[in-house]
Amino acid sequence: MSSAVVTRPAGAWTRARRAATARRVLPHLPLAVMMAAYVVHFCSLSISVFDGYGDPPFDMALFDQGIWLLSRFHAPFVTVMGRDMFGDHTCFILLLVVPLYWIWPHAQLLLVLQTLLLAGAAVPVYLVARRYLRSTVLATAMAGVYLLNPALQNGNLEQFHPEAFSVMGVALAIYAALEWRPRLLVGAVIVCLMVKQDAGMLIMPLGLWVAWRRDRRWGLGIFAAAAAWQAVAFEVIVYAFLGTTSFQADRIPFGGMGGVLRTFFFHATTFWRYALGGHRPFYLWQMGVSVGWMFVLAPEVAAVAVLSFLENYLSQFPYQHQIIYHYSLPLVPVLVLGTVWAISRRRSATSRAALTFVSFGCALVACVVWGLAPFSVHKYPHWSPDSPEVHDINAVEKALPADAVVSAWYPYVAHIDHRVRVYMWPTPFYAVDWHLYEHPGARLPFADQIQYLFLPAGGGGSPQVFASIAAQFRVVEHVGDVYLYRRVPGAGPAASGSPGSGAAPAADGSPGSAAAPAAGAGG
């Protein structure tokens, strides 16, 4: 007997492989399209806002100058605010960004990176939803709920903030906790803790959830590590840089956490009058309705955000309870993943689908009303980079030496902060938002070291301050209503003062260390 071997033509195998690949890839294509659309829109919009001088130095220049200084091997003493970048916030995660500044040292890099991080967090949302909702279509809808969130979109456009890393970090941490991948969980927790000194407010509740639902030892270990790191961040690191841990303690109402608890238990009327005042109830409504309030059906995962939400909600600083600011960014993935978890508790596939699309519908309406998508009602106001006003500023900026010590008008600072010393006008002639804000309006000791002023006509909103020093400067460049002034020789010293000691600012406003360069030295 003889046997024949049946072989397929090579073309048939190729077609079969392509078909198999298509079956694996095509279901995920809608997610890729949504993420790509988000990245393209928000990268182009955020760069357009920056190029149109729409990003103020608080907080764009704070991180841009600090990272640039590190990339040039200087201490990250940010002269725009008069504090070390790591004392202002323990954002050690930004050390990972420093090598990128060796390749492309531009503020726009931070804006692109932020958008990529925020968009990327849709992936763990999608993976969790696909697993727990048992549907690729529903998982795609939940990723859409995340990307449509108006708090996410508004935070994306509020300059650059390290909280973008928290968004990705906490999304991965919850994914790892739900899927029980301990190593990934630990890595994601470390990322979150390296973002900011109060990141433990998100991680401690997550540790308790892990202890309850997954592994007691791991969960309690995460809780303890987060609590310990937060204590070290405030009491050791921030104190070492600033000499205080209470720089922003006035944001906590009723005199601190003890006062909050006493007022809640013993003066309930006072507490609730405060809690229901201002923007707070509307903030609560916006955060909840943007995901359709579905997380209340089974709130255990969404409860990971409870401490951070209360920190924002009860703060005396009004920015914290408005979705147009970055403080709400880390809450978004928690609420969306909490919504996925809550919907997944429904036994019926029909009810899971219905609740998912109700959540998606609410997210879409919220995006239209409060978001910044192309189809949203509101548009982000800014000058076009091609406008005459921007052309005038750019023309004058070219005449500013790269190593000059300069005080510049608020909108200009973020474009000229790649230097060792740059100040936000009218600082240092009249201190505004400087160091710990302890001497507002004071003339700082190094005012006579300013070599250039970069201002609009009329003294940049401080005409009296400008009038008091105008005789010391002369115009060296002028286009439209934008002026560059240089100190008149002999009008005042422009050499560096002697360095200080420790972490306190020296007489010239630079960090008190031997590594601090002299005034006018390029970085």
RODO-2510 file (C-alpha; in nm, 4 decimals, decimal comma):
residues 523
     n   res          X          Y          Z
     1     m     0,0000     0,0000     0,0000
     2     s     0,1108     0,3546    -0,0562
     3     s     0,0081     0,6648     0,1300
     4     a    -0,0123     1,0146    -0,0086
     5     v     0,0770     1,3231     0,1894
     6     v    -0,1759     1,5990     0,1387
     7     t    -0,0155     1,9413     0,1517
     8     r    -0,1712     2,2850     0,1456
     9     p    -0,0415     2,5456    -0,0942
    10     a     0,1803     2,8050     0,0742
    11     g    -0,0714     3,0747    -0,0102
    12     a    -0,3435     2,8913     0,1825
    13     w    -0,1298     2,8831     0,4999
    14     t    -0,0578     3,2534     0,4669
    15     r    -0,4251     3,3341     0,4247
    16     a    -0,5116     3,1195     0,7256
    17     r    -0,2526     3,2949     0,9429
    18     r    -0,3788     3,6358     0,8331
    19     a    -0,7360     3,5353     0,9084
    20     a    -0,6372     3,4124     1,2543
    21     t    -0,4465     3,7337     1,3220
    22     a    -0,7425     3,9395     1,2061
    23     r    -0,9734     3,7485     1,4412
    24     r    -0,7407     3,8264     1,7305
    25     v    -0,6751     4,1909     1,6441
    26     l    -0,9947     4,3269     1,4933
    27     p    -1,2058     4,3076     1,8123
    28     h    -0,9552     4,5442     1,9787
    29     l    -0,9405     4,7884     1,6877
    30     p    -1,2180     5,0165     1,8230
    31     l    -1,0172     5,0642     2,1445
    32     a    -0,7054     5,1512     1,9450
    33     v    -0,9027     5,3993     1,7341
    34     m    -1,0525     5,5685     2,0414
    35     m    -0,7139     5,5968     2,2112
    36     a    -0,5499     5,7275     1,8946
    37     a    -0,8243     5,9871     1,8498
    38     y    -0,7804     6,0968     2,2119
    39     v    -0,4028     6,1249     2,1774
    40     v    -0,4155     6,3171     1,8488
    41     h    -0,6787     6,5624     1,9714
    42     f    -0,5333     6,6343     2,3148
    43     c    -0,1703     6,6399     2,2045
    44     s    -0,2475     6,8896     1,9298
    45     l    -0,4739     7,0976     2,1550
    46     s    -0,2355     7,1077     2,4516
    47     i     0,0627     7,1963     2,2285
    48     s    -0,1441     7,4644     2,0538
    49     v    -0,2370     7,6131     2,3924
    50     f     0,1273     7,6130     2,4996
    51     d     0,2547     7,7593     2,1732
    52     g    -0,0142     8,0267     2,2022
    53     y     0,1180     8,1297     2,5470
    54     g    -0,1852     7,9816     2,7204
    55     d     0,0072     7,7807     2,9825
    56     p     0,0984     7,9823     3,2934
    57     p     0,4146     7,9122     3,4938
    58     f     0,2063     7,7648     3,7749
    59     d     0,2401     7,4769     3,7122
    60     m     0,3908     7,4360     3,3656
    61     a     0,7213     7,6089     3,4323
    62     l     0,7623     7,4565     3,7781
    63     f     0,8130     7,1074     3,6404
    64     d     0,9699     7,2125     3,3116
    65     q     1,2419     7,4179     3,4790
    66     g     1,2995     7,1538     3,7473
    67     i     1,3387     6,8674     3,4996
    68     w     1,5558     7,0800     3,2694
    69     l     1,7844     7,1673     3,5628
    70     l     1,8196     6,7996     3,6535
    71     s     1,8943     6,7124     3,2909
    72     r     2,1819     6,9656     3,3052
    73     f     2,3016     6,8220     3,6394
    74     h     2,1895     7,1171     3,8503
    75     a     1,9913     7,1000     4,1723
    76     p     1,6197     7,1314     4,0842
    77     f     1,5689     7,4591     4,2681
    78     v     1,2835     7,6161     4,0734
    79     t     1,3359     7,9911     4,0823
    80     v     0,9876     8,0514     3,9406
    81     m     0,8470     7,9581     4,2822
    82     g     1,1541     7,9788     4,5061
    83     r     1,1398     7,6168     4,6207
    84     d     1,3091     7,2890     4,5376
    85     m     1,0908     7,0839     4,3033
    86     f     1,1095     6,7829     4,5378
    87     g     1,0220     6,9958     4,8390
    88     d     0,7168     7,1415     4,6722
    89     h     0,6002     6,7871     4,5896
    90     t     0,7868     6,4587     4,6359
    91     c     0,7501     6,3863     4,2642
    92     f     1,0525     6,1575     4,2309
    93     i     0,8776     5,9822     3,9429
    94     l     0,9933     6,2755     3,7281
    95     l     1,3490     6,1436     3,7484
    96     l     1,2348     5,8986     3,4792
    97     v     1,1617     6,1926     3,2505
    98     v     1,5087     6,3484     3,2807
    99     p     1,6729     6,1265     3,0117
   100     l     1,4016     6,2342     2,7668
   101     y     1,5246     6,5925     2,8091
   102     w     1,8649     6,4814     2,6849
   103     i     1,6926     6,3888     2,3575
   104     w     1,4233     6,6562     2,3183
   105     p     1,4431     6,9277     2,5879
   106     h     1,1099     7,0988     2,5289
   107     a     0,8101     7,1676     2,7497
   108     q     0,5899     7,0173     2,4786
   109     l     0,7456     6,6803     2,5611
   110     l     0,5730     6,6907     2,9002
   111     l     0,2385     6,7661     2,7388
   112     v     0,2724     6,4753     2,4948
   113     l     0,3875     6,2413     2,7721
   114     q     0,0939     6,3436     2,9905
   115     t    -0,1567     6,2731     2,7129
   116     l    -0,0003     5,9339     2,6382
   117     l    -0,0163     5,8344     3,0056
   118     l    -0,3783     5,9418     3,0421
   119     a    -0,4844     5,7687     2,7213
   120     g    -0,2826     5,4580     2,8095
   121     a    -0,4809     5,4007     3,1281
   122     a    -0,7728     5,3014     2,9043
   123     v    -0,5926     4,9686     2,8467
   124     p    -0,6201     4,8342     3,2051
   125     v    -0,9800     4,9615     3,2138
   126     y    -1,0476     4,7666     2,8944
   127     l    -0,8755     4,4500     3,0203
   128     v    -1,0668     4,4513     3,3485
   129     a    -1,3968     4,5171     3,1740
   130     r    -1,3358     4,2461     2,9151
   131     r    -1,2647     3,9941     3,1889
   132     y    -1,5427     4,0861     3,4310
   133     l    -1,8163     4,1913     3,1878
   134     r    -1,7319     3,8973     2,9588
   135     s    -1,7776     4,1056     2,6456
   136     t    -1,5390     4,2894     2,4154
   137     v    -1,8178     4,5275     2,3134
   138     l    -1,8951     4,6192     2,6749
   139     a    -1,5226     4,6523     2,7511
   140     t    -1,4876     4,8942     2,4601
   141     a    -1,7812     5,0956     2,5926
   142     m    -1,6240     5,1174     2,9390
   143     a    -1,2938     5,2325     2,7893
   144     g    -1,5033     5,4990     2,6185
   145     v    -1,6558     5,5958     2,9535
   146     y    -1,3017     5,6550     3,0786
   147     l    -1,1779     5,8525     2,7759
   148     l    -1,4937     6,0668     2,7656
   149     n    -1,4627     6,1685     3,1302
   150     p    -1,4632     6,5507     3,1539
   151     a    -1,2410     6,5541     3,4627
   152     l    -0,9803     6,3565     3,2687
   153     q    -0,9995     6,5859     2,9672
   154     n    -0,9881     6,9092     3,1669
   155     g    -0,6975     6,7812     3,3752
   156     n    -0,5176     6,6924     3,0523
   157     l    -0,5340     7,0580     2,9436
   158     e    -0,4306     7,2112     3,2765
   159     q    -0,0602     7,2438     3,1928
   160     f     0,1464     6,9397     3,3040
   161     h     0,1187     6,7615     3,6378
   162     p     0,2856     6,4434     3,7708
   163     e    -0,0624     6,3140     3,8600
   164     a    -0,0687     6,1759     3,5043
   165     f     0,1595     5,9017     3,6355
   166     s    -0,0870     5,8404     3,9206
   167     v    -0,3663     5,7816     3,6709
   168     m    -0,1720     5,5099     3,4937
   169     g    -0,0292     5,3766     3,8212
   170     v    -0,3591     5,3375     4,0054
   171     a    -0,5310     5,1891     3,6981
   172     l    -0,2559     4,9246     3,6757
   173     a    -0,2647     4,8705     4,0525
   174     i    -0,6388     4,7980     4,0544
   175     y    -0,6026     4,5765     3,7476
   176     a    -0,3235     4,3824     3,9201
   177     a    -0,5270     4,3546     4,2405
   178     l    -0,8342     4,2248     4,0583
   179     e    -0,6330     3,9813     3,8443
   180     w    -0,4085     3,9085     4,1412
   181     r    -0,0697     3,9767     3,9939
   182     p     0,1307     4,0692     4,3051
   183     r     0,4516     4,1763     4,1311
   184     l     0,2699     4,4113     3,8958
   185     l     0,0702     4,5398     4,1925
   186     v     0,3843     4,6251     4,3871
   187     g     0,5388     4,7994     4,0867
   188     a     0,2245     5,0042     4,0260
   189     v     0,2027     5,0970     4,3945
   190     i     0,5633     5,2198     4,3896
   191     v     0,4879     5,4334     4,0831
   192     c     0,1919     5,5917     4,2623
   193     l     0,3858     5,6626     4,5815
   194     m     0,6673     5,8276     4,3856
   195     v     0,4266     6,0821     4,2341
   196     k     0,3291     6,2943     4,5330
   197     q     0,3505     6,3046     4,9099
   198     d    -0,0200     6,2366     4,9627
   199     a    -0,0424     5,9410     4,7209
   200     g    -0,0942     5,7122     5,0192
   201     m    -0,4509     5,8426     5,0329
   202     l    -0,5212     5,6247     4,7278
   203     i    -0,2953     5,3328     4,8105
   204     m    -0,3981     5,2713     5,1733
   205     p    -0,7635     5,1930     5,0842
   206     l    -0,6405     4,9719     4,8003
   207     g    -0,4240     4,7817     5,0492
   208     l    -0,7279     4,7227     5,2686
   209     w    -0,9241     4,5905     4,9691
   210     v    -0,6400     4,3530     4,8818
   211     a    -0,6287     4,2318     5,2441
   212     w    -1,0036     4,1680     5,2350
   213     r    -1,0454     4,0168     4,8902
   214     r    -0,7084     3,8735     4,7891
   215     d    -0,4322     3,8208     5,0461
   216     r    -0,4234     3,9564     5,3995
   217     r    -0,0450     3,9699     5,4302
   218     w     0,0032     4,1458     5,0973
   219     g    -0,2795     4,3886     5,1613
   220     l    -0,1688     4,4894     5,5097
   221     g     0,1882     4,5213     5,3835
   222     i     0,0759     4,7600     5,1094
   223     f    -0,1285     4,9605     5,3594
   224     a     0,1632     4,9876     5,6030
   225     a     0,4134     5,0786     5,3305
   226     a     0,1861     5,3513     5,1942
   227     a     0,1237     5,4970     5,5405
   228     a     0,4937     5,4874     5,6274
   229     w     0,5998     5,6458     5,2981
   230     q     0,3451     5,9253     5,3347
   231     a     0,4768     6,0011     5,6839
   232     v     0,8362     6,0038     5,5583
   233     a     0,7434     6,2191     5,2595
   234     f     0,5842     6,4865     5,4756
   235     e     0,7856     6,4699     5,7963
   236     v     1,1314     6,4013     5,6557
   237     i     1,1617     6,4894     5,2865
   238     v     0,9385     6,7967     5,2623
   239     y     1,0667     6,9210     5,5979
   240     a     1,4290     6,8793     5,4871
   241     f     1,3680     7,0955     5,1794
   242     l     1,1292     7,3557     5,3202
   243     g     1,1823     7,3540     5,6952
   244     t     0,8099     7,2890     5,7478
   245     t     0,5511     7,0215     5,6787
   246     s     0,2547     7,2558     5,7077
   247     f     0,3109     7,4668     5,3975
   248     q    -0,0355     7,3834     5,2636
   249     a    -0,1998     7,2820     5,5903
   250     d    -0,4396     7,5752     5,5641
   251     r    -0,6266     7,3785     5,2981
   252     i    -0,7629     7,1465     5,5683
   253     p    -1,0724     7,3039     5,7293
   254     f    -1,1403     7,3455     6,1005
   255     g    -0,7710     7,3683     6,1875
   256     g    -0,6604     7,0254     6,0675
   257     m    -0,7723     6,6633     6,0695
   258     g    -0,8392     6,6669     6,4418
   259     g    -1,0620     6,9700     6,3968
   260     v    -1,2468     6,8010     6,1080
   261     l    -1,3264     6,4980     6,3246
   262     r    -1,4286     6,7068     6,6274
   263     t    -1,6546     6,9238     6,4147
   264     f    -1,8106     6,6208     6,2446
   265     f    -1,8943     6,4470     6,5719
   266     f    -1,9684     6,7390     6,8041
   267     h    -2,0757     7,0249     6,5746
   268     a    -2,2610     6,8445     6,2980
   269     t    -2,4568     7,1501     6,1858
   270     t    -2,1368     7,3489     6,1307
   271     f    -1,9746     7,0589     5,9496
   272     w    -2,2618     6,9983     5,7078
   273     r    -2,3121     7,3666     5,6418
   274     y    -1,9498     7,3771     5,5326
   275     a    -1,9657     7,0455     5,3420
   276     l    -2,2694     7,1551     5,1424
   277     g    -2,1305     7,4980     5,0593
   278     g    -1,9519     7,6345     4,7547
   279     h    -1,8869     7,4113     4,4540
   280     r    -1,8797     7,0923     4,6599
   281     p    -2,2241     6,9389     4,5904
   282     f    -2,1934     7,0154     4,2191
   283     y    -1,8438     6,8600     4,2186
   284     l    -1,9862     6,5446     4,3758
   285     w    -2,2615     6,5386     4,1131
   286     q    -2,0200     6,5850     3,8226
   287     m    -1,7826     6,3125     3,9372
   288     g    -2,0657     6,0657     3,9920
   289     v    -2,2858     6,1364     3,6913
   290     s    -1,9866     6,1169     3,4539
   291     v    -1,9947     5,7382     3,5083
   292     g    -2,3715     5,7167     3,5582
   293     w    -2,3437     5,6585     3,9349
   294     m    -2,3273     5,2857     3,8605
   295     f    -2,0487     5,2259     4,1115
   296     v    -2,2970     5,2673     4,3996
   297     l    -2,4467     4,9272     4,3101
   298     a    -2,1355     4,7583     4,4520
   299     p    -1,9025     5,0342     4,5745
   300     e    -1,6113     4,8384     4,7187
   301     v    -1,3637     4,9088     4,4342
   302     a    -1,4783     5,2693     4,3888
   303     a    -1,4254     5,3128     4,7648
   304     v    -1,0498     5,3049     4,6959
   305     a    -1,0960     5,6727     4,6003
   306     v    -1,2808     5,7728     4,9184
   307     l    -0,9896     5,9346     5,1060
   308     s    -0,8606     6,1236     4,8021
   309     f    -1,2117     6,2357     4,7151
   310     l    -1,2725     6,3635     5,0689
   311     e    -0,9359     6,5410     5,0582
   312     n    -1,0560     6,7275     4,7487
   313     y    -1,4147     6,7723     4,8605
   314     l    -1,3449     6,9179     5,2043
   315     s    -1,0451     7,1290     5,1066
   316     q    -1,0618     7,5033     5,1624
   317     f    -0,8713     7,5427     4,8355
   318     p    -1,1516     7,5765     4,5776
   319     y    -0,9505     7,4319     4,2875
   320     q    -0,9603     7,0901     4,4530
   321     h    -1,3362     7,0540     4,4158
   322     q    -1,3649     7,1633     4,0545
   323     i    -1,3176     6,9162     3,7698
   324     i    -1,1348     7,1678     3,5535
   325     y    -0,8224     7,1207     3,7676
   326     h    -0,5793     6,8304     3,7955
   327     y    -0,6671     6,7289     4,1508
   328     s    -0,9440     6,4977     4,0249
   329     l    -0,7300     6,3125     3,7703
   330     p    -0,6349     6,0077     3,9856
   331     l    -0,9993     5,9591     4,0866
   332     v    -1,1176     5,8985     3,7302
   333     p    -0,9751     5,5468     3,6704
   334     v    -1,0838     5,4392     4,0193
   335     l    -1,4449     5,5435     3,9582
   336     v    -1,4518     5,3851     3,6121
   337     l    -1,3010     5,0582     3,7347
   338     g    -1,5377     5,0720     4,0313
   339     t    -1,8209     5,1041     3,7819
   340     v    -1,6959     4,7995     3,5910
   341     w    -1,6817     4,6002     3,9136
   342     a    -2,0305     4,7079     4,0199
   343     i    -2,1866     4,6237     3,6826
   344     s    -2,0078     4,2880     3,6763
   345     r    -2,1917     4,1889     3,9973
   346     r    -2,5173     4,1710     3,7978
   347     r    -2,5918     3,8071     3,7085
   348     s    -2,7853     3,8757     3,3905
   349     a    -2,5928     3,9516     3,0710
   350     t    -2,8808     4,1722     2,9642
   351     s    -2,8634     4,3842     3,2801
   352     r    -2,4838     4,4126     3,2504
   353     a    -2,5210     4,5370     2,8945
   354     a    -2,7994     4,7794     2,9854
   355     l    -2,6095     4,9287     3,2795
   356     t    -2,2920     4,9588     3,0710
   357     f    -2,4656     5,1566     2,8010
   358     v    -2,6418     5,3768     3,0560
   359     s    -2,2981     5,4546     3,1983
   360     f    -2,1649     5,5218     2,8478
   361     g    -2,4594     5,7497     2,7707
   362     c    -2,4033     5,9504     3,0882
   363     a    -2,0313     5,9794     3,0066
   364     l    -2,1101     6,1011     2,6561
   365     v    -2,3531     6,3671     2,7799
   366     a    -2,1057     6,4767     3,0497
   367     c    -1,8347     6,5058     2,7851
   368     v    -2,0591     6,7178     2,5625
   369     v    -2,1557     6,9489     2,8485
   370     w    -1,8304     6,9725     3,0494
   371     g    -1,5568     6,8081     2,8446
   372     l    -1,3092     6,9306     2,5846
   373     a    -1,3658     6,6842     2,3002
   374     p    -1,4163     6,8213     1,9474
   375     f    -1,7933     6,7800     1,9925
   376     s    -1,8065     6,9372     2,3420
   377     v    -1,9971     7,2595     2,4014
   378     h    -1,6985     7,4362     2,5552
   379     k    -1,3763     7,5133     2,3714
   380     y    -1,0474     7,5817     2,5426
   381     p    -0,9767     7,9539     2,4948
   382     h    -0,6277     8,0415     2,3740
   383     w    -0,4381     8,2414     2,1162
   384     s    -0,3593     8,0636     1,7942
   385     p     0,0175     8,0021     1,7574
   386     d    -0,0139     8,1902     1,4255
   387     s    -0,1770     8,4990     1,5785
   388     p    -0,0081     8,8422     1,5588
   389     e     0,0172     8,8559     1,9387
   390     v     0,2152     8,5318     1,9506
   391     h     0,4325     8,6450     1,6584
   392     d     0,5279     8,9608     1,8519
   393     i     0,6180     8,7679     2,1686
   394     n     0,8275     8,5147     1,9779
   395     a     1,0124     8,7904     1,7932
   396     v     1,1128     8,9642     2,1163
   397     e     1,1951     8,6392     2,2944
   398     k     1,4662     8,5636     2,0350
   399     a     1,6631     8,8650     2,1599
   400     l     1,6778     8,7315     2,5192
   401     p     2,0177     8,5676     2,5886
   402     a     1,9917     8,2023     2,6894
   403     d     2,1933     8,2523     3,0082
   404     a     2,0346     8,5799     3,1238
   405     v     1,8817     8,6312     3,4675
   406     v     1,5329     8,7520     3,3835
   407     s     1,2031     8,8494     3,5397
   408     a     0,9210     8,7894     3,2926
   409     w     0,5490     8,8413     3,2710
   410     y     0,3309     8,5495     3,3822
   411     p     0,2377     8,4040     3,0388
   412     y     0,5935     8,4325     2,9066
   413     v     0,7739     8,2416     3,1828
   414     a     0,6944     7,8865     3,0712
   415     h     0,8657     7,9604     2,7368
   416     i     1,1934     8,0866     2,8783
   417     d     1,2405     7,8664     3,1883
   418     h     1,5283     7,6579     3,0507
   419     r     1,7777     7,8653     3,2443
   420     v     1,9166     7,8592     3,5964
   421     r     1,7394     8,1766     3,7107
   422     v     1,4064     8,3062     3,5866
   423     y     1,1454     8,4825     3,7989
   424     m     0,7776     8,5512     3,7616
   425     w     0,7235     8,9272     3,7408
   426     p     0,7055     9,1327     3,9627
   427     t     0,9237     8,8980     4,1713
   428     p     1,1882     8,9742     4,2953
   429     f     1,1078     9,3468     4,3000
   430     y     0,7745     9,2723     4,4657
   431     a     0,7471     8,9104     4,5849
   432     v     0,4437     8,7209     4,4551
   433     d     0,3915     8,3450     4,5196
   434     w     0,7536     8,3149     4,6260
   435     h     0,9069     8,0474     4,8526
   436     l     0,6575     7,9837     5,1373
   437     y     0,4637     8,3045     5,0658
   438     e     0,5912     8,4417     5,3940
   439     h     0,6918     8,7858     5,2608
   440     p     0,4334     8,8903     5,0014
   441     g     0,5126     9,2250     4,8448
   442     a     0,8700     9,2360     4,9776
   443     r     1,1659     9,3379     4,7641
   444     l     1,3910     9,0314     4,7707
   445     p     1,7653     9,0682     4,8376
   446     f     1,8706     8,9670     4,4847
   447     a     1,6473     9,2137     4,2962
   448     d     1,9521     9,4099     4,1760
   449     q     2,0865     9,0953     4,0055
   450     i     1,8079     9,0866     3,7453
   451     q     1,9650     9,1545     3,4065
   452     y     1,6556     9,1575     3,1825
   453     l     1,2844     9,2281     3,2034
   454     f     1,0529     9,0610     2,9518
   455     l     0,7183     9,2389     2,9757
   456     p     0,4165     9,3672     2,7858
   457     a     0,3468     9,7373     2,7594
   458     g     0,2306     9,8969     3,0814
   459     g     0,4498     9,7009     3,3187
   460     g     0,2812     9,3601     3,3005
   461     g    -0,0014     9,4323     3,5407
   462     s     0,2279     9,5947     3,7987
   463     p     0,2758     9,9498     3,6674
   464     q     0,3808    10,0958     4,0028
   465     v     0,6525     9,8337     4,0505
   466     f     0,7763     9,8938     3,6972
   467     a     0,7743    10,2699     3,7440
   468     s     0,9912    10,2346     4,0544
   469     i     1,2708    10,0559     3,8622
   470     a     1,2201    10,1841     3,5051
   471     a     1,5209    10,4165     3,5229
   472     q     1,7488    10,1147     3,5800
   473     f     1,6557     9,9510     3,2467
   474     r     1,6473    10,0431     2,8802
   475     v     1,4587     9,8891     2,5878
   476     v     1,6731     9,6589     2,3730
   477     e     1,3926     9,4967     2,1694
   478     h     1,0355     9,5989     2,1034
   479     v     0,7705     9,4451     1,8757
   480     g     0,4105     9,5518     1,9074
   481     d     0,3193     9,5658     2,2755
   482     v     0,6028     9,3368     2,3862
   483     y     0,9240     9,4778     2,5343
   484     l     1,2620     9,3420     2,6391
   485     y     1,4572     9,5622     2,8808
   486     r     1,8215     9,5307     2,9799
   487     r     1,9724     9,6710     3,2973
   488     v     2,1604     9,9944     3,2394
   489     p     2,5315     9,9528     3,3234
   490     g     2,6008    10,1051     3,6614
   491     a     2,2332    10,1105     3,7597
   492     g     2,2817     9,8280     4,0087
   493     p     2,4971     9,5189     4,0637
   494     a     2,4190     9,2150     3,8495
   495     a     2,6596     8,9659     4,0021
   496     s     2,5686     8,6648     4,2074
   497     g     2,5381     8,6923     4,5819
   498     s     2,7141     8,4465     4,8074
   499     p     2,5536     8,1026     4,8311
   500     g     2,3618     8,0066     5,1388
   501     s     2,3638     7,6763     5,3194
   502     g     2,1333     7,3792     5,3468
   503     a     1,8154     7,3723     5,1386
   504     a     1,7073     7,7310     5,1999
   505     p     1,7334     7,9799     4,9131
   506     a     2,0465     8,1901     4,9147
   507     a     2,0585     8,5667     4,8692
   508     d     2,0420     8,5263     4,4916
   509     g     1,7397     8,2961     4,5043
   510     s     1,9375     7,9910     4,3946
   511     p     1,9586     7,6749     4,6085
   512     g     2,2058     7,6988     4,8921
   513     s     2,4557     7,4444     4,7672
   514     a     2,8019     7,4431     4,6192
   515     a     2,6515     7,3216     4,2921
   516     a     2,4451     7,6361     4,2446
   517     p     2,5815     7,8337     3,9496
   518     a     2,6479     8,2045     3,9618
   519     a     2,3974     8,4488     3,8216
   520     g     2,4000     8,4593     3,4464
   521     a     2,5623     8,1164     3,4129
   522     g     2,4048     7,9061     3,1421
   523     g     2,2684     7,5599     3,2094
***
